[in-house]
Amino acid sequence: FWSAVANTLQGWALGLGLAILLAVPAGILVGSSRLAYRALRVPIEFLRPIPSVALIPLAVLVYGTGLESKVFLAVFASFWPLFVQTLYGVQDVDPVVTDTARSFGLGRFERIWRIRVPGAVPYIATGVRISSAAALLLAVTAEIVIGSAGLGREINIARQGGAVELMYALIITTGLLGWLLNILATRGERRDLHWHASQRELPA
């Protein structure tokens, strides 16, 4: 049981971690450039709605049925919410602030690093929380469909063996795991963004 939980958490952590490493810099770069945003808007809107489950055959063909397929699907599912949140956060900065910084002689890189990135942090934090749930969902889905090690595979084995009680116990465990990860993400967001107005208005 604990080995299955560890395998699921491993796929979730790797998928979410890689998505953060890819989506946040990409969102900052694209969101900071009108030319890049206009050039990439169509490919983004084409790729974003693709269901991650539809890529399972491709993942199996390229990576097999091991951890790599699970991580690939988790990365694809969690990349887009985080990328879009980062992009919108960078673009939502008040133009007056950026114009003021420009008038004080700050260069383009300094304006991005000192103004746009801090302004996008609340959006990024929300994106991480959303992507965390997406990564867990696809990790478990990959375990069920392609048989990667984890809670999903144990659920499928219990179903095939007629162990209904065990199957539902594993399903409840998966739900509790997702709930726990969401609580941790919410608390981390509240702690790191205690300075933001949206967090100050929340009850302690």
Secondary structure, 3 states (H helix, E strand, C coil): CHHHHHHHHHHHHHHHHHHHHHHHHHHHHHHCCHHHHHHHHHHHHHHCCCCHHHHHHHHHHHHCCCHHHHHHHHHHHHHHHHHHHHHHHHHCCCHHHHHHHHHCCCCHHHHHHHHHHHHHHHHHHHHHHHHHHHHHHHHHHHHHHHCCCCHHHHHHHHHHCCCHHHHHHHHHHHHHHHHHHHHHHHHHHHHHCCCCHHHHCCCC
